[in-house]
Amino acid sequence: MENFVAIEKFYEKNLERELSIAEKELIQISFRKEIFEKKQLIFGSGETNTRHYFIEKGLLRMYVIDSSGKEFNILFARENQWIGDLATPAETSYFLDAVEKSVVYSVTDENMNKLTNNFASFVRYLKRSYIFQQKRLISILAKTAEENYEDLVNNHAELINRLPQYHISSYLGVTPVFLSKILSKRARKKD
């Protein structure tokens, strides 16, 4: 039998109690453990995506590609975070791939609904995830690239070391050259 310890611990942490045997069995039959290699595409725009992903180890990114072929990073998810298209199971507009080799637990939208019905406090966690995504979209629209970089450094500093600069610049909605200017400006301020 697969090892589902990471996802079980996630539920126990959010529920603030140990899971019953029946709850562990529900989790084990609901999730599928998967491994994605670095740069592996998980789903792409135009596909009907039917799964949500919880990351045990690694880093995933969700992005869009505009009509000229330019990528725009929307979200990154790392250990103990969820990622997926909220419109699941509809046709997606996003691409999801692995930035690093990643071990994930995936769950169908149907099974996710069963789990949320059985774990009421899990719904609160999902709500926080949606709120984060909404704040991210507002940030993209309302803040400058410099402000968004400061937010990234202050709230998710570990991503700076895990992501190549071209992913960071895309996440900020700027060119790599402009990101270099932001970094130079920050370095001058520190001196």
N, C-alpha and C positions, 0 to 999 in steps of 0.2 A: 504494500500500500504506500502511496505517495506521502511525503512529509509535508504537512500543512501547518507546521508550527508557527510560521511567521504570520499567516493570515489569522490563525486562531488567537495569537497574542494581540494582534491588532484589535480584534473584536473584544477580547477581554479588557484591554486597556480602555477602549471607548465605552464599554458597558460597566466598567469598574467592578467586575466580578469574574469568577471562573465560569467557563462554559460547561454546561451539562453534556453528558455523553450524546444525547439526542441532538443538541445544538452543534456539537463537533461533527456528527454524522451529516447533518444538513449542510454544513460548510463544505465538507469533503465531497459530497455528491453535487454541490452547486458549482464548485470551482474546478478549473483545469490549470495545472501548473505547466508553464511554458518557458522556454529559453529562446531569447532572440539574440542573434549575433550583432556585433557592432555594424551599424549602417543598414541593418535589415529593415525593409519596409514591412510594416504590420498591416496597414490598410492605406488605401489611396482614395483620392477624390473621385466621386462617381460610383464607388462601390457601396454596397449595402452592408454597413458595419453592424454587427449584432452583439458586440462584446464591450465590456468595461475592464480596465486593467489596474491591478494593485501591484505595486513594485516591491518585491522583496529585496532585490539587489540590482543596481544599475541606474540608468538614466534614459528616459524616453522624451521625445519632443513631438509636439503637434504643430503643424505649420500649414500654410496655404501657399499656392503658387499662382501668381497673377498671369495675365494673358501674355506678358512679355517673357515669362519663364523665371521671374525673380521670386525667390522664397522669402516668406515672412513668418518667423517663428512666433507662435501664439502662446504656447505654454511648454514648460519643462516639468517633468515629474520624476522624483527620485525616491529613494527608499521610504516605505511607509506612506506613500501618496498614491492617489488614484488619478487616472487619466482616461479619457475616451470622449467620444462625441456625445454631447447631451441629447442630441436628436435621435440617438439609437432607438429603434432599428431602422430608421430611414436612411436613404442614400446620403452619404457624407460629403461635405465640401472640403474636408481636411485630409492631410496626410499624417500618419503616425509612424515614426521609425525609432530605432534604438541608437542613441548617441554612444552608448557603451554596451558591452555584452550585458544582457539583463535577464534576470529571473523574475517572472511575473506570475500572478494568479489571475486568470481571466474568467469572467462570468458573463453569461448571456443576459440580455436585458430581462428576459422572462424570469430567470433565476434571481437576478438582482431584485426584482419586485417581490419575489417570495421571501428573500432575506430581509428586506425592509419591513415586510409585514410581520416577521417573526422577531425582529430586533428593533423595537421602536426607537431606542436611543441612537441607533445607526442613522436614522433619518436626520437627526440633528447634525451628525458629522457630515453627511452629504450636503446638507444645507450650507454648512460652512464652506465646503468645496465650491459650491455654486456662487456663494458670495465672493470668494476669492477670485473666481473667473470674472465676475461682473466688475470688481474693483480693477482687475487687470485691464479690461476693455476701457474703462473710464480713464485709467492712467495713460493708456496709449493715446487716447483722444485729447486729454486735457493737460497733460504735463509735457515738459520739454524732455528731450533725450537725456540731458544732464540730470534732471530730477529723477527720471526713471532709472538711470544708472546708479544714482545715490541710493534709491530704494532697493535696487538689486544688491548693492554692496552691504547695506544695513540690514536687510531682511533675509538674504539668501547668499551670503558671502561664499559659501562652499561651492556654489555653482560657478563662480568666477574662475576657480582653479580647474574645474571639470569640463568646461566648455571652451571650444576654440573661439577666438575673437570674432570670426565671421558669424558664428551662431549668436553671440552676444549682440553684435551690431544689428543683425536681423531682428532679434527680439526687441531691440530699442527702436527699430524702424529707421536706422541710419546706415550709411556706408561704413565699411571698415576704416576708411580714411578719416571720416568724422569721429568715429569712436577713438581713434588714435589721438585726435585733437582733444577730446574730452579727457582722456587719460593723461595727456601732457599737461593740460590745465590743472587737473587734480594734483599732479606731481609738483607743479610750481607752487600751488597753494600750501602744500605741506612743508616746503622749504622755507 
